Amino acid sequence: MRIQASGGLRGRLAKLAMIPAIGLIVTACAEQANNNPTSDAGSPSLFGQTANGIGFPHDVVTTEGIASAGLYLPIFLIAVVIFILIEGLLLFMAWRFRRKDKDADLPEQVHGNNKLEVIWTAIPALLVTVLFIGSAIVLTDIESTSDDPAVVVDVDAFQFGWTFKYMDPAVYDPVTDKYGETGVVVPFSPSLASTEEVNELKQEAVLPVDVPIRFRLQALDVIHSFYVPAFFFKRDAFPGRINEFEITIVEPGVYGGQCAEFCGLSHGRMFFTIRAVEQAEYDAWLAERSGGAPVTAAAETADGSGTTDGPAADAGTETDSPPATSEPETDADATDETSEEAA
């Protein structure tokens, strides 16, 4: 009786322990929606559309993403055929050679078959080799970069936002690995707390279609990840390191992006928006932005007070601003500070 009671108690405790576990799972699966309206808000599907045909698992609007998405459908179909073949054979064997009531003795036992073993080893090896070659070709194409990108954008990621700096692709210093500045900056714009409200201060970077665009990612504090679902591409941003990649957008539209690497408590609100337009519209937008001072969330007024009226002035908070960088303190600096305090 004691054993039964102990077992029952353990069972009840195990069920009680599942309650907080279920709560954690539900909390982890909670979704923070992007309140910036985008044209890629459709749910993933088995047969999404791309600019040149069927995509998988959702709509794709870059040449690199289309190349990657093109691998999904054949790999998925191969996996389906293998699954049906293997499971079908298992079910057939289990049914065909099941033990019947009249069977008293074991059937003849067969141990090994060289021909079958060679076949079921060679076929998977051949499939894996073909898939590896196809994936390597696509990966090489995706990772390749052009000698003269049409647009260069430096992207700074920080807790919890982004800054897009448009650089001059014609001015490059290989020693410092930096491009010339154009003065055009798309600053951080905080996401609204309510997901039912459109963020009038949404951060929107404008890019042209049908030309190579080079992104140069860098994190200012912790690891972040630049991810635009419609681009079908994700790349991490690391502190102290520039991570480059190129894409070519083939369809105009508004595409939502976000950080895909957990980076802190407000990670779920690190959204941004990319608006892809025709080249003429992009040139006009860039000329308008580069005609004056860099675009900032709180542009300086004519009297140089550094303040402005309107929502942009109150948009940022201390935690949502890019971390300031400073030179390391030297021993001389520390001595001077000590002397001043003593005086």
Secondary structure by P-SEA (a helix, b strand, c coil): caaaaaaaaaaaaaaaaaaaaaaaaaaaacccccccccccccccccbbbcccccccccccccaaaaaaaaaaaaaaaaaaaaaaaaaaaaaaaaaaaccccccccccccccccaaaaaaaaaaaaaaaaaaaaaaaaaaaaaacccccccbbbbbbbcccbbbbbbbccccccccccccccccccccbbbbbccccccccccbbbbbbccbbbbbbbbbcccbbbbbbccccbbbbbbccbbbbbbbbbccbbbbbbbbccccccccccbbbbbbbbcaaaaaaaaaaaaccccccccccccccccccccccccccccccccbbbbccccaaaaaaaaaaaac
